[in-house]
């Protein structure tokens, strides 16, 4: 039980960092990512759809596929991460980082997203497949 709480808190911390990277560095500087994050950015840039909503819907679809092929603990932790990322993406941006040097924003956003992945994966100390 103690390990589950620790993992859940680490996932939440990672979700905060991830949402900050998206909201403060990538979206204000019109920088795209790959995967669901990239589709979230495209939805925001073109249709002004909330990144939180797009993230929740697209990852929800992936969770349905994951339910079939992944072990349950992986799916539950993934759902926990998707939920918290979507919640933190709804937090308003007070001071976005605007720069003419998009490389700075891209590197900073990438480092923060890498920190999220590190916090996320370090909390999952089991075989996901």
N, C-alpha and C positions, 0 to 999 in steps of 0.2 A: 504494500500500500504506500509506504514511504517513497519507493522508487517511482510509482505512478504520479504522485504529487510533484516530486522533483522534476520529472519529465514534462508534466503539464505546465509547470511554471517556466521551465526553460523554453518551451514552445511559445508561451505567451511573450516572453522577453524577446525572442527571435522575431515574433510577429510584429512587435512594436518597431524594432529596428528595420524590418522589411518595409513596413508601411511608411516609415519616415523616409527611407530611400526613394520610394516611389513618389510620394507626395511632395517632398521637398527638393529633390534633385532631378529625377527623371522626367516627370510630367511637366514641370514648369519650363524645362529646357528642351522639350519636345524630343526626348531621347527614348527610343524604343528598346525593348528587351525581346527575348525569345519566349516561346511557349505561351502559357496563359497570361503572363504579365504583359507580353507584347500585344496580345489580342485585347487585353484590358486597356492598354494605352491607345491602340487604334480605335477602339470603341469610344474612348473619351475624346480623342482628337477629332474624329469625323462626325460622331453623332451626339457628343456631349452626354454620353451615358455614364453614370457614376461608376468609377473604378471598383468600388465596393460591391455593387450589384453585379457587374460583369464578372468579377473574380468569384463571387459566390456561385453564380449560375454555371460558369464554365468548369470550375473545379467540382461542382456538384455532379455534373455529367461524368467527369473523370472518376469520381468516387463510386458511381454506379458500376463502372467498368471494373474498378479496383475491388469492389465487393466480391466480384466473381473470381478474381485471380490472386489476390493478396490475402495474407492472413489477417484475422480480425483486429488484432492489436495495431497493426500498421494502418488499417483503415480508420480505426478510432482516433489514433493520434493525428492522422492526416485531416480528418474532419475537424478535430480540435484546432489545428493550425489554420485551416481555411476559414473557420468561424472567426477566430481572433484577428486574422489578417483583414477580413472584410470589415470587422468592427473598427479596427484601427485605421483603415482607409477612409472611414467616414469622419474622422476627426478633422476639423477645419485646419487649413494651412494658414498660419499667422504671418510667417516671414519666409516665403520661398526663396531659394538660392537662385538668383538670376545672374547670368554671366554671359559675356560674349565668347568666352572660352569654353565651348561645350565639352572639351576633353576633361576639364576639371570636374564638371558635374557628372560626366560619365564614369570617371574613375571613382569619385566619391560614392556615387550610387552603387557602383559595382562592388566596392569594398564593403559597404553596408549590407548589401544583399548577400555577399559571401559570409559576413558575420552571422546573418540569419541562418544560412545553411549550416554553418559550423555549430551554432547553438542547437539547431533542429536535429542534426544528425548525431551530435554528441549525446543527445538525450535518448536516442533510440539504440540501445546497446543489445540488439538481438538481431536475428536473421529476419529481414523483411520479406523474404520470398519464401 
